[in-house]
């Protein structure tokens, strides 16, 4: 998810200070243990939203001698961008899996035992599932159903990853027996005459003009 649009959506709910926006985001996702966003990222994103004309700011003098603070509110252009985001599907990123890359490189290089890699990854997944389950069970379904739904998704993804590791173990020998994936190496530089990719005609096509 783009934090940019999450911030834009929170400001569309009501005008907010930068700090209030960060706190609202943490409450939405269930705390920084679930999704940590640094204050610098919040303020940088707000500046970029303002530069793009999606939000505008004004001063809030607060009470007493409190210095002025920046308050951001959404603009009509920001409302339009937010509606476009709501109308667009969210593409998954399941194929960008670091463990998959580690496993295949470990097998191809011979510098790691794939069985050990799987065991280590499985141990981590079980730990994360235990933590997510405990966190979900602490929420009151009468007041925090949104956070429960998010953690249910986390747990289901962890369960799927564990089943995937089981499949990997069953197919490790097959993977090891297959040749490693290697790209087709192409010669760098300008092709020679008559080679594939050359703009020069082969010798038999050259017509003498004597």
C-alpha positions in Angstrom: 0.0 0.0 0.0 1.2 3.5 -0.7 1.5 5.4 2.5 0.9 8.5 0.3 -2.7 7.6 -0.3 -3.3 6.4 3.3 -2.2 9.8 4.5 -4.4 11.5 1.9 -7.4 9.5 3.0 -6.8 10.3 6.7 -6.7 14.0 5.9 -9.8 13.7 3.8 -11.6 12.5 7.0 -10.6 15.8 8.7 -7.8 18.3 8.6 -4.8 17.0 10.6 -1.4 18.0 11.9 1.6 15.9 10.9 1.8 14.3 14.3 -1.9 13.6 14.4 -1.7 12.0 10.9 1.1 9.6 12.1 -0.9 8.6 15.2 -4.0 8.0 13.2 -2.1 5.8 10.8 -0.6 3.8 13.6 -4.1 3.3 15.1 -5.4 2.2 11.7 -2.9 -0.5 11.2 -2.7 -1.6 14.9 0.5 0.1 16.0 4.1 0.4 14.7 4.7 -3.3 15.5 2.4 -4.0 12.5 3.5 -1.2 10.2 6.1 1.3 11.4 6.1 4.7 9.7 8.8 7.2 10.8 7.9 10.8 11.5 10.2 11.9 8.7 8.3 9.8 6.2 5.0 11.4 7.2 6.3 14.9 6.9 8.1 14.2 3.6 5.0 12.7 2.2 2.9 15.7 3.4 5.3 18.1 1.7 5.1 16.1 -1.6 1.3 16.0 -1.4 1.3 19.8 -1.0 3.7 20.3 -3.9 1.4 18.1 -6.1 -1.6 20.3 -5.0 -3.4 17.4 -3.3 -3.4 19.0 0.1 -2.9 22.5 1.4 -1.8 23.8 4.8 -2.6 26.6 7.2 -1.4 27.7 10.6 -3.0 26.6 13.9 -1.8 29.0 16.6 -2.9 26.6 19.3 -3.4 27.9 22.8 -1.3 30.5 24.8 2.2 30.9 23.5 2.3 27.6 21.7 4.1 28.1 18.3 2.1 27.8 15.1 1.6 24.3 13.7 1.0 23.1 10.2 -2.5 21.7 9.6 -3.2 20.0 6.3 -6.5 19.7 4.5 -7.4 17.9 1.3 -8.0 19.9 -1.9 -10.5 19.1 -4.7 -7.5 17.7 -6.7 -6.6 15.5 -3.8 -10.2 14.3 -3.5 -10.1 13.3 -7.2 -6.8 11.5 -6.8 -8.2 9.7 -3.7 -11.2 8.5 -5.7 -9.0 7.2 -8.4 -7.1 5.2 -5.8 -10.3 3.7 -4.4 -11.4 2.7 -7.9 -8.1 0.9 -8.7 -7.3 -2.6 -7.7 -4.2 -3.3 -5.6 -1.7 -5.6 -7.4 -0.2 -8.3 -5.2 3.6 -8.7 -4.9 3.9 -12.4 -4.1 6.5 -13.1 -6.7 9.0 -10.7 -5.1 10.0 -13.2 -2.4 13.4 -12.9 -0.8 13.4 -16.4 0.6 12.9 -17.8 -2.9 15.9 -15.9 -4.2 18.0 -17.1 -1.2 16.9 -20.7 -1.7 17.7 -20.8 -5.5 21.0 -19.1 -5.1 21.9 -21.4 -2.3 21.2 -24.4 -4.4 22.9 -23.0 -7.5 26.0 -21.8 -5.7 26.4 -24.8 -3.4 27.2 -22.5 -0.5 24.1 -23.3 1.5 22.1 -26.4 2.5 18.6 -25.9 1.2 17.1 -28.2 3.8 18.6 -25.9 6.5 17.3 -22.8 4.8 13.8 -24.3 4.8 14.0 -25.2 8.5 15.3 -21.8 9.4 12.5 -20.1 7.5 9.8 -22.4 8.9 11.0 -21.6 12.5 10.6 -17.9 11.8 7.1 -18.3 10.3 5.9 -20.3 13.3 7.2 -17.5 15.6 5.4 -14.8 13.6 2.2 -16.9 13.5 2.3 -17.3 17.3 2.9 -13.6 17.8 0.1 -12.6 15.3 -2.4 -15.0 16.9 -1.7 -13.6 20.4 -2.0 -10.1 19.1 -5.3 -10.8 17.4 -6.8 -12.6 20.4 -6.0 -9.5 22.5 -8.4 -7.3 20.5 -12.0 -6.9 21.4 -14.2 -7.9 18.4 -16.8 -5.3 19.5 -14.4 -2.4 19.1 -11.4 -3.5 17.0 -12.8 -5.8 14.2 -10.7 -4.0 11.6 -7.5 -4.9 13.3 -8.7 -8.5 13.8 -9.4 -8.8 10.0 -5.9 -7.5 9.2 -4.3 -10.0 11.5 -6.5 -12.8 10.2 -5.0 -12.0 6.7 -1.5 -12.1 8.2 -2.1 -15.5 9.8 -3.6 -16.9 6.6 -0.6 -15.8 4.6 1.8 -17.3 7.1 -0.2 -20.6 6.9 0.1 -20.5 3.1 3.9 -19.9 3.3 4.3 -22.9 5.7 2.4 -25.1 3.2 4.7 -23.8 0.4 7.8 -24.8 2.5 6.3 -28.3 2.8 6.0 -28.4 -1.0 9.6 -27.2 -1.4 10.9 -30.0 0.8 9.1 -32.6 -1.3 10.6 -31.2 -4.6 14.1 -30.3 -3.5 15.7 -33.3 -5.3 13.9 -32.4 -8.5 15.1 -28.8 -8.3 18.7 -29.9 -7.6 18.7 -32.2 -10.7 17.6 -29.5 -13.0 20.1 -27.2 -14.7 20.4 -23.7 -13.2 18.6 -20.9 -14.9 21.1 -19.0 -16.9 20.4 -16.1 -19.3 21.4 -16.2 -22.9 24.7 -14.4 -23.1 24.9 -11.9 -26.0 28.1 -10.6 -27.3 28.6 -6.9 -26.5 29.5 -4.4 -29.1 28.7 -4.1 -32.8 27.9 -7.3 -34.6 30.3 -8.5 -37.2 29.2 -8.6 -40.9 26.8 -11.4 -41.6 26.1 -12.1 -37.9 22.6 -12.1 -36.4 21.6 -8.6 -35.6 24.0 -7.1 -38.1 22.7 -4.5 -40.5 25.3 -5.6 -43.1 24.1 -8.1 -45.8 25.8 -11.5 -45.9 28.5 -11.9 -48.6 26.3 -13.7 -51.1 23.9 -10.8 -51.1 26.5 -8.2 -52.0 26.2 -7.2 -55.7 29.3 -6.1 -57.5 28.9 -2.7 -59.2 32.0 -3.0 -61.4 
